[in-house]
């Protein structure tokens, strides 16, 4: 009888330690409070985002989150697309300036 009681007490202590450990590791499962309107958990300029800004983005690493390699791939692709769009925009702006100069020159 004494052995069974000791066994039961040890099981209760082990279960309590496991419960506390899992609670500390994973949290209690409560939802986080929403961010205030206009707030963002990452740092980006309010306007004129550069490709460098996208490449420099880093997100918090959490146990239950996104796969880091996929996030890095998306950020690299977005930065590349942003570079392409800006390069095309600058080329078109230069072409418009050139055409306006040609149109204003009496010929």
N, C-alpha and C positions, 0 to 999 in steps of 0.2 A: 504494500500500500504506500509506503514511504517513497519507494522508487517511482511509482506512477505519479505521485504528487510533485516530486522533483522534476521529472520529465515534463509534466504539464507546465510548471513554472518556467523552465528553460525555454519551452516552445513559446510561451507568452512573451518572454523577454526578447527572444530572437525575432518574433513577429513585430514587436514594437520597434526594435532597431531597424529592421527592414522597412517598416512603414515610414519612420522618420527619415531614413536615407533616401527613399524614393520621393518623399514629399519635398525634401531639400533639392534633389536633383531635377525633378520635373515641375515643381511648383504645385500650387493647389488647384490649378485649372481655372482660376477666375479670369475673366476678360479684362484686358487693359482698358483704362479710360480712353475715350477718343481724344485725338489731338485737337487742339483749338483750330478753328477755321483758318486756313491759309498757312498752317504750320506744316513742316515736313521733317521727317526724321533724318534726312540726309542733307548735305550742304551743296547747294547749287546756286549760282547767281540768279537774281530775280529776272534778269533779262540778258540777252546776248550770250547764250550758253555756247562755249567754245568746245571743240572736240577734246581738248585737254581736260576740260571740266568733267566730261563724261568718262574719260579714261581714268581720272583720279578718284571717281566715286568709289566708296567702300561702304559696304553694308555690315551691320552687326552680325556676328556669327552666333547662331542659336542652335540648340539641339534639334528643334523641329523647325526647319527653315528650308531655304532653297539650296539647290546644289551649286556650290561655288563656281564650278567650271562653266555651268550654263549661264550664270549671271555674268561672269567675265566675258563669255562669248558674245552675249547680247550687248554688253557695254562697248566692246570693241567694234561690233558691227554698227551700232548707232553712231559711234564716233567717226567711223569711216564714211558712213552716209552723210553725216553732218559736214565733213570735210569736202565731199563731192558736191553737195548742194552749195556750199559757200564758194567753192572754186568756180562752179558754173555761174552762180550769181555775179561774181566779180567779172568773169569773162563777158557776160551779157551786158553788164553795166559799162564796161570799156567799149564794147561794140556800139552801144547806144550813144555814148559820148562821141565816138568816132563818126557815126552816121549823122549826128546833130551838127558836128563841125563841118562835115561835107555839105549838108543841106544849107547851112548858113553862109557858106562861101559862094559868092556869085560866080556862076560858071558858065 
